């Protein structure tokens, strides 16, 4: 790789954490991705639980061992890091467009000052 080539990070499913190289399809949304396997699982849950709001709300970890939960924690943390990076990108673009810190803060439910403190180093 040359110095001019940007580093590209593999996209991961925001639900199961699998990288794009381990799934058949990965669909991107605003700051999230979902793989074909998770789409299939979601479709099955919806199919098996018709009606609004009647699906099971059991946390996923009830079926996991301690070791499985511990191995999953880094993937959860990676989601947070990716979401934060995406958010910084959105704020950078808004500032490039001339959007004020007050409007950015309002959209995030924080003050102008808090938005500036959190993101001003990105400019």
Secondary structure per residue as TSV (DSSP state, phi and psi in degrees):
chain	resnum	aa	ss	phi	psi
A	1	X	-	360.0	136.9
A	2	X	-	-89.7	166.1
A	3	X	T	-63.7	-25.2
A	4	X	T	-77.6	-19.3
A	5	X	S	-80.1	129.0
A	6	X	-	-73.8	150.9
A	7	X	-	-76.5	129.3
A	8	X	-	-115.5	131.5
A	9	X	-	-94.8	140.3
A	10	X	-	-64.2	139.0
A	11	X	-	-76.5	147.3
A	12	X	B	-125.5	151.6
A	13	X	-	-66.0	130.0
A	14	X	T	-71.8	-11.8
A	15	X	T	-99.7	-52.0
A	16	X	T	-101.1	-15.3
A	17	X	-	85.1	-0.4
A	18	X	-	-68.7	139.3
A	19	X	B	-73.3	160.2
A	20	X	G	-58.4	-22.9
A	21	X	G	-75.0	-12.4
A	22	X	G	-107.4	5.7
A	23	X	S	-128.8	159.7
A	24	X	S	-74.5	-43.1
A	25	X	-	-137.1	147.0
A	26	X	E	-136.6	117.8
A	27	X	E	-99.2	131.9
A	28	X	E	-99.2	142.3
A	29	X	-	-127.5	-166.0
A	30	X	S	-71.4	92.3
A	31	X	S	80.6	6.7
A	32	X	-	-138.2	161.0
A	33	X	E	-135.3	150.3
A	34	X	E	-137.8	134.1
A	35	X	E	-88.6	164.4
A	36	X	H	-60.4	-33.0
A	37	X	H	-66.9	-42.0
A	38	X	H	-71.5	-33.9
A	39	X	H	-61.4	-44.1
A	40	X	H	-61.8	-42.7
A	41	X	H	-64.0	-43.0
A	42	X	H	-62.6	-41.9
A	43	X	H	-62.1	-40.2
A	44	X	H	-65.5	-42.9
A	45	X	H	-60.8	-44.0
A	46	X	H	-64.9	-43.3
A	47	X	H	-63.3	-41.7
A	48	X	H	-77.1	-14.1
A	49	X	S	-132.3	68.1
A	50	X	-	-66.4	156.8
A	51	X	S	100.6	153.3
A	52	X	T	-78.0	128.3
A	53	X	T	67.4	16.8
A	54	X	-	-103.8	6.0
A	55	X	S	-73.4	161.5
A	56	X	-	-67.3	142.0
A	57	X	-	-115.0	25.5
A	58	X	-	-71.0	129.4
A	59	X	-	-59.3	143.3
A	60	X	G	-60.7	-26.0
A	61	X	G	-74.3	-9.8
A	62	X	G	-62.2	-25.1
A	63	X	G	-97.8	2.4
A	64	X	S	-104.5	146.5
A	65	X	-	-77.7	169.3
A	66	X	H	-58.3	-43.9
A	67	X	H	-63.9	-39.1
A	68	X	H	-66.0	-40.0
A	69	X	H	-64.4	-43.7
A	70	X	H	-62.8	-37.3
A	71	X	H	-71.9	-21.5
A	72	X	H	-84.2	-24.4
A	73	X	H	-54.9	-44.9
A	74	X	H	-60.1	-33.3
A	75	X	H	-68.8	-38.6
A	76	X	H	-63.5	-45.2
A	77	X	H	-62.4	-37.4
A	78	X	H	-64.0	-35.0
A	79	X	H	-61.7	-42.0
A	80	X	H	-63.5	-45.2
A	81	X	H	-62.2	-42.1
A	82	X	H	-66.3	-41.3
A	83	X	H	-64.3	-40.9
A	84	X	H	-63.2	-42.6
A	85	X	H	-63.0	-41.9
A	86	X	H	-62.9	-43.9
A	87	X	H	-61.6	-43.7
A	88	X	H	-59.7	-40.1
A	89	X	H	-62.5	-43.3
A	90	X	H	-62.6	-44.6
A	91	X	H	-65.3	-42.6
A	92	X	H	-56.5	-45.0
A	93	X	H	-65.3	-41.5
A	94	X	H	-61.5	-42.4
A	95	X	H	-66.5	-38.3
A	96	X	H	-60.1	-34.3
A	97	X	T	-80.2	-3.3
A	98	X	T	90.1	11.7
A	99	X	-	-70.2	136.8
A	100	X	-	-75.1	158.3
A	101	X	H	-62.4	-32.9
A	102	X	H	-62.1	-45.3
A	103	X	H	-68.3	-39.0
A	104	X	H	-64.2	-47.1
A	105	X	H	-59.1	-43.7
A	106	X	H	-60.2	-42.2
A	107	X	H	-67.4	-24.7
A	108	X	H	-94.4	-3.7
A	109	X	T	74.6	27.6
A	110	X	S	-130.3	171.6
A	111	X	-	-76.8	164.3
A	112	X	H	-57.3	-44.5
A	113	X	H	-62.2	-43.3
A	114	X	H	-64.1	-40.3
A	115	X	H	-63.2	-45.1
A	116	X	H	-61.4	-45.6
A	117	X	H	-62.4	-38.7
A	118	X	H	-74.3	-37.1
A	119	X	H	-117.9	-7.6
A	120	X	G	-64.8	-25.1
A	121	X	G	-69.5	-9.4
A	122	X	G	-81.4	-15.3
A	123	X	-	-82.8	360.0
